[in-house]
Amino acid sequence: MTKVRCDEPTIPRLQRKINRVRQPSQVLLLASNFPPVIGGSARVYAQIAQAAAGHVRVLTARRFYVDGRELADWRVHDQAQNYLVERLDLLRTPLQGGGQHGGLRKWRQRLTDMILRTRVLAALFRRVYLGPVRCVCIGELVANGWIARWLKFWPGVRTVIYVHGEELTTADGYDADGARRRCFLRAADAVIAVSRFTEQTLHHFAGEDLPVTVIANGVDFARFERAAPGEHRQGLGWDDCFVFISVCRLLEKKGIDHALRAFARLARQRVEVRYLIVGEGEYEPRLRRIAAEEGIMDRVAFVGRVDEGELPAIYKAGDVFVMPNRRLPNGDTEGFGLVFLEANAAGLPVIAGRDGGSVDAVRDEYNGLLVDGASIDAIEAAMARLLDNAVLRRKLAENGLRHARENDWYRKSWEFLRLCLGET
């Protein structure tokens, strides 16, 4: 992919190019992971649609696929956007109550899934028929990749599948040998990978001839760079402290457990350090236990989930961003790490793990430090280094701002539109 120098005038030029795309809503993006659902992939899809200035329309769900509950404030969210959002009840069968069942329950589950798929297909074909849709982009390979096989029979419509990485690296009991996912991928006209790591994983998984294009994740640079620091430090009484911050889903692969133990070592020597942890997830109880075991609960704050609009200000409550991601024994790992770009855009140097696609988001010694996420010693050393070296912090922060500016979503959205419309 050709690199484009992204200086200040570039973004307006890209906006004008996007506005000159021949017809509006030529790309239909289908994704269950979409705001107000929280998560990296949900933010990616929303940012692409927003930056595409109405040339992307979204088909998503009113209910959360994990438990089937209606999403809070989805109407308010949709009305505030500059693109069209249409919602069905669900795009995939809820996970709650799933698993392998026998007898009548198993057949009832299959019947429910078949009815849901029929409704999704009917809605999809109706929207494609009414047009002017030239491309359907499928946002979840595992749950919705099957749609690519049906779209092969629809003339003049291009099919693209967006892959973040964990869809391939995480074991899938329903598709243990990967045959279903390979079939879906090969039915697509193009596949988007969010990093070189994901590209390599795709080729290893489905063959070197798979048509993969890397479109690394981007960031809304202006929103994060211009944000004023929030009141989070003041509210915690941390005005004169040095604050490490993590913003992510609290999952094992993110490495916050090792970061906590590394921080505990620093905290025993340096009274001025604090750790702000933002997000929620299944690993939160374990992280709280670690903080209690290490005796650092008075130095650590668990903020929980925050609204999307609060993120820029909350990043600026920190001095260094930390997410030492690592590969788990089951293969699950970070596909890219959108939060690293967001932290850079907010003016923070970052500490990231070397596993997965984070090496595409963070260049060692340029906009952050890369460490072995499985090594508490390595994480502690990186944290101590940035704590003690203001010159290095400033250099990484300045380079991080430059890196984030070069990866603004307008540029990424232009690459996305060109690929979807077959113009690359």
N, C-alpha and C positions, 0 to 999 in steps of 0.2 A: 504494500500500500504506500503510495507516494506521500511523503511528509510535506505538509504545508506550513510555512512560517506563519504563526498566529500572533500578529501584533494587534494593537488596539483597533485599527480600521477593519480588521478581518471580519469581526462578528457582524457589523452592519452589512458588509458585502454578502455574507452567508444568508442573513435574513432576507435580503433582496432576492437572492437566488431561489430560496425556498418559496418566496411569494410568487415567483414566476413559473412554478410548476404548473402544468397546463390545466388540470382540473382539481378541485378540492376533493378531499376524502378518497383518494385513490388507493390508500392502504387501509385495510381493516385489521386491526390488532386484536387478537383474541387471547385473553389472559384472565385466569382466576385471581392471580396475585396482582392486585391493582388497588390503589388507595380507595377507601381508608384502611385497607389492609396494610400492616406495617412490615417492611422488609426491603432488602436491597433490590431484588428484581422488580418489586412493585414500584419503587422510586425510579428505576431505569425506564420502565414503560411509560410512566407518567411524564417524565422529563422529555422523552423523545416526542410524545404526542404534543406536549406544550410547545416545544421548540419548532415543531413542524408546521405551526401556524395554520391549523385546520386541514392539512393534507392527510392527516391520520385520524381515523375514527376508531373508537374502542368498543368492543363487545365483551362485557364482563358479567359479574354476578352480584346479586343483591345480598346473598347469604355467604357466610364464611364456610369454606369447604371442610374445615377441620371439625366443626361441630354442628353445622347447619343453621346457626343462628343468624338473624338479620344483622347486617353491618350497621353500626351506629353512624348516623349523619351522612349516609351516602348521597342522599338528595342534595344536601347543602354543598357537599364536595363537588358533585357533578355540575351544579348550576354555576359554580365559580370558575369553570374552565373555559378556555378559548377553543376547545375542540368538542366534538360530539361524543358523549358517552351513553351507550345503551346497555341495559342490564336485563339478563334473564334471572330466574330464581337461582339456579346453579348451573355451572358448566361441567361439573364433575360430581360423582357420588361423594357425600360427606365421609370423612375418615372414621368418625365416631361410630363404634359398633362394627367396624370392618374386621378384616382378618379372615382366616380360613374357617368355614363353617360346613357342617354336613347337612344332608337331608333337605327338608323344606326350606329352612332358613337360607341355605346356599342358593337354591333356585329363586327364592324371593329377592335376594340381593342381585342376582343376574338379571331378573326381570326389571327391577328398579333401574339398574344401570342401562339396560337396553332402551327403556322408555325415555330416560334422561338424554341419552345420546341421540335418539330420534328427534327430540325437541330441539337440541342444539343444532343438529344438521338442518332441520327445517328453517330455523331462524337464520342460520348462516347463509343458506342458499337463497332465502328471500332477500337478504340484504345485498348479496352478490348480484342477484338478478336485477334488483332495482338500480344498482350501480350508484356512481361510477367507480366500482371497485376493480382494480387491476391486479391487486395482490392481497393475499391473506397471510398475515404473520402470526404463527402459533407460538404462544408464550410459555407453554409447559409441555415439554417433550413426553414425560411419563404419562400425564393425565390426558392430554389432548392431542398428542402426536398422531393418533389414529385418524384424525381429520384429514391429514395430508393424503392418505390413500384415497379418500373420496374425492378430494379436489382434483386429482389427476384426470378425472373424467369431465371436468368443467373447462371447456375451451376458453383460452384467452385470459385465464386467471393464474398468476404466478403464486407459488407457495414457498414460504420461508419459515424455518424453525429457528427460534432464538434459544441458544444453549449457554447456560452459565457455568456448568461444570459438575455440580453435585448430582445432577441427574444421571451422570455416567459413573462417578467415583463412589457413590453410595450403593451398597448392596440392595437389590430389589427382589424380595421373595417371590413376587408375582411374575417376574421376568428374570429368573436367575441367570440364564445364559445370555441375556441381552438380545435375543432374536427379535422380540417385538420392537424394541427401540431401534435396532438396526433397520428393520423394515420401514419404520416411520421416517427415519432420516433419509433413506434412499428414495423415498417417494417425493421428497421435497426438491424444488428447483435450486434452492440455495439454503445454506445453514450459516447462521451467525454465531461466532464464538466471541466471548467477552475478553479473552486473553490468549496469548500464545500457548500457555499451558492447556487451556481448554481446546484449542485447535489441535495440539498434538494428541490429546486424549481422544478427541473425535476421530482422528485418522487411525489411531491404534484400535479404537473400538469398532469402527465401521468401514475402514479401508482408506487407502491413500487417495483414491479417486473421488472421495466424497467432496462436493463443491463447498468448501468452507471459506468464509471471509471473516477476518478478525475486525471487529468494531469494539475497541476497548471502551469501557464505561467512561462517562463524562461527569461533569459537575456544573451546576448553575453558579458560575464563578462570581458574578456580581452580587448575588444574594448572600453568599458566605463572606466575601471579602469586605463588603460594605456594612455588614451587621455590627451594631454596637454591642459591647459586652453586656451580658444580662446581669441580673442581680443574684445569680447563684452563689458566687463567692461571698458576697456580702451576707446573704441569708445564712450561709454556713459559718460565718465568722472567719473566713479564710483569706481576708484581704492581703495579709502579709506573708502568705504561704506560697510554696512552690507546688503547683497542682499537676499531677499526672491525670489524664482523662482517657476513658474508654467509652466509645459509643457503638453499640452493636447488640444483636440478639445474644442473649446469654446462653451460648452453646459451648460444648466442650472444645470443639475445633477452633474456637476463637482465641483460646489460650489465656483467658483472664484468670484462671486458677493459678497458673505459673506466674503470671504478672503480679498477682496478689502476694504470693510467697516471696518473689523478688523484692517487691515494695516493702514487705515486712522487714527484710534485712536492712534496707536503707533507713527505714523509720526508726530502727533501734539506735542508729548512729546520728541521724539528722532530724532534729525536732521540727523543722519547718516544712517537711514534706507532707502532702495529702494526696488522696486518690479518690477521684470522682468517677463512679461507674453508672452509665446511663443505658437503660434498656431493660428488657424483661425476657424471660425464657426459662426453659426447663432446668437449666443449670444454676439458677439463682440460689436455691436453698443450699447447695453445696458451696457456693462462693461465700455465702454468709457464714457458714460453718468454718470455712478456712480463715476468714477474717477474725472470727471469735477465737479460734484455736491459736492464731498467731498473736492475739492480744492487741489488734490494731483497729478495733471497731470505732474508737474515738478519732481515728485518722482517715477513715473510709466512709464515703457516703454513697448509698445505693438510691439513685433518683427514680428508677423505674422507667416506664414508658413516657415519652414526651411527644407533644404534637409536632407535626412536620414543621410548622411555622416557628417553633422554638429552637430548632436545631442550630441555626447559625449562631445565635447568641450563646447557646450552651457550650458549643465548641470553644468559644472565646473565653470561657471560664477556666480553661486549662492552659498550661505552659508547654506540655509535651503530650502528644497523643500516643497511646500504647495499645496495640492489639497483636501480640506475638502468636499468630495463628500457626497451627501445626496439623499435620496429616494424622488421622486416626487409624487404628488397626483395621477398621472396616473399609478404608480407602477414602472416607469422607474428608474433604479439605476445602480450602477457600478458593473459589473460582476466579475472583479478581480482588475485591475489597474496595467497594465504592467509598467507604468511610475514610480511607487514606487520602483520596482526592479532596473530600469535603474538609478534612482537617487541614490539608495544605492550603486550600482556598481561604480558610479562616486564619491563616498565618501561623500554623503550628508545624514544627518538625514532627516526624512520626517514627515509631519503632514498629516494625512488622516482622512476621516470620518468613522464612525462606520458602516454605512449602506452597504448592499450588500456584495460583495466578497472581499472588500479591507482588511478585517480582516485576510484573508489568505496571503495577501502580506505584511501586517504590523502587527507586534506583539507589543502591547503597552508596552512602557518603554524598549523595546529591540532594535529594529531598527528604531523606530519612536514613535510618540505620536498619539493615537486615540482620536478623539473628536466627539462631537455631531455636525454634519455638518449643522444642522438647527439653531445652536446657535452662533451668532456673538461673544458673551461674551466668550464662550468656545474656539473659534478659536483665539481670541485675547490673551487669557491667555496662550495658547500653544505657540503662536508666541513670546510673551514676555518672556516666560520661556526659550525658546531656544536662544533667543537674549542675555539674561543675564547670562546664565549658560554654560560657555565654557566646563566645565567638563562633563556635560550631553551631550552636542553636540558631544564631542569627543567619549564618550562611545557609543552613538547611531550610529555614523558614523562607528566606528570599527566593531560593531555588524552587521551593514548594509552591510559592505564589505563581512563579513563571510556569511551572509544570501544570498547575491547575488551569491557568488562563489558556494554555495551549490545548486543553482538553475540555473546553466549554461545550455544553450540550448542543449549541447551534451547529457546531462543526460535526458532532456525532450524528445529529439528526439528518444533516445533509448527506452524509455517507449512507445512513440507513435508507433514506428515500431513493437514492440512486441505485442501491442494490435491489431494493424491493421492486423498482420499476424497470430493472434490467438494463440500467444505463451505465454500469461500471465495466 
